[in-house]
């Protein structure tokens, strides 16, 4: 019997977050700030990561990586490597008779794809590309074996790096509208390549027992990894199992399968032995996916009343040397969310992509949204300055109103429920905006270099499907399983709260598992700020259907009508008698009571928010100081405010890194200059703003059962443009030029002292 949502609501008056399930229910867990149940084990060092796993007789794999960014392989001599004590096997491309290739999500029609080579065959296309795999009895022998290889590579260009037109969104004649505009401004922003700096590098352990290939993998997408491995290795899907144990961060960098993981799985299958590989930090900086790296340019026009009359943009995204599964997500997102939460006249948006002999580009926290939002928000600030209108006022004149949603955007997107006006109003109140501007004027008059930056954003977060399973255990507790994997988000805590509310039990009675492909028929994983909205809705439906089936089964046992069984605190009510779940679990027919639900959202959720940043700059050194950030976020229904705050602060920290310090750098010969944390800067605790205010101003999403929206990526989307606008505002007495990222103290100082630069 299918679950009747309307009947459920009518009988028991329960919609998450609005009312208790029944009059006597003591506690509502949804919306409660519960501590993360995942933390105690991790804080005690009792977590289980891939590198902690070492089964008896486990072999170790390492790689000879290309020392050239491009070139042709002339020869590979394995003899000295095979002679190293402890080396078991040395594998080149010719030794891997593979059946298929890694999947690419072709989000853009007609886009080009380049699946990876597991090991380089005739050519190398990127620095650090795996060329030869060495399997040995221990890590030292594997490293020695890789060092002993003699590989001759003739350097040379192997990829066409010219930009390739990829997508185009247009409505009306943007050129004509720009030509007739009262105010016309343009902005250009280049984004550095960034590394998804997870605490745990990539790692994998593969084992073949003659029947099943089991891969323990530090991944965001275990089910997708299983499908890729089965296809590439030519194995039936049922013979491949992927387990993601504790995963120490991902940020998009563990969303796709990598060549090293396929080589490892092949070796384990061929040798019949467990084989493990753990990347070094340098391996990840050199050969894992990078993010950002886009070149963006746009212009807008205003009429005499300060209304946007046209928007035109050109976006160029690097794809690197091969296309991971979500290679086109950043480019597609950037193009489709323009012009953001603003009304405007005609739009003309051109998107191009290009390959290059460097590490592959993948999704990185925000995935194209930060690039688009920063471009739009720079244009708004520049237009406000040119028109003599306060930046907050100009945004208010042009924003979409709550009654406009759901809103069909100029790029063909349907934007979810939002209220940008309420976000700006709340931000203005929390900042005491008028007083803040007055204080800025006084500080400037006293010689300080200080700026205020604003940003308003709306971002897609949550579409597609996800699975959940719920089972009654013999002791009356519940075992839940989700296809939405976890890398530190607090998924187990939040999903237990969702199920507990429906079942009228404490969250401690619900144990949530994830990350094992053997536990569910299918799943999708943790991507695109979708897991709470989509995975949580799947858990909600699974819990509702379980409760409905339990009531029906108990009614049959008791010889009662279905409507005579009602939920009660910790069990089910039969008349005036409460049967607790431990008692119910012992009844005939309940030992096998379990449901699995696949939930598909009817459309995509869109989150939004508004940010204000106050930044000062040391005039002698160019060192920026983030004095204050005020952030009002709309993440829809909030399951756990504590988890919400943690996600906001984590995204904010990465946003700081994006703006002020992080950059993958290569020299003119394509050699990596930022191959370790001695050279690649990441934010530290001292870089966080001195004064941080986080606020929630939610509107419920109409795109999923929970009414939830994403928040995991919001800090990387809304905070960076506010910071950039604040720095550019601070520098406005010195220069009006657009600065490219990152805004290091050197770049800021040079912009403040153009005369000194010209004399150098």
Secondary structure by P-SEA (a helix, b strand, c coil): ccccaaaaaaacccccccccccccccccccccccccccccccccccccccccccccbbbbbbbbcccccbbbbccccccccccccccccccccccccccbbbbbcccccbbbbbcccccccccccccccccbbbbcccaaaaaaaaaabbbbbbbccccccccccccccccccaaaaaaaccbbbbbbbbbccccccccccccbbbbbcccccccccccccaaaaaaaaaaaaccccccbbbbbccccccccccccccaaaaaaaaaaaaacbbbbbbbcaaaaacccccccbbbbbbbbbbccccccccccbbbbbbbccccccccaaaaaaaaaaccccccccbbbbbbbbbcccccccccccccaaaaaaaaaaaaaaaaaaaacccaaaaaaaccccccccccccccccccccccaaaaaaaaaaaaaaaaaaaaaaaaaaaccccbbbbbbbccccccccbbbbbbbccccbbbbbbcccccccaaaaaaaaaaaaaaccccccbbbbcccccccccccccccccccaaaaaaaaaaaaaaaaaaaaaaaaaaccccccccccccbbbcccccccaaaaaaccccccbbbbbbbbbcbbbbbcbbbbbbbbbccccccccccbbbbbbcccccccaaaaaaaaaaaaaaaaaacccccccccccccccccccccbbbbcccccccbbbbbbbccccccccccbbbccccccccaaaaaaaaaaaaacccccccccccccaaaaaaaacaaaaaac
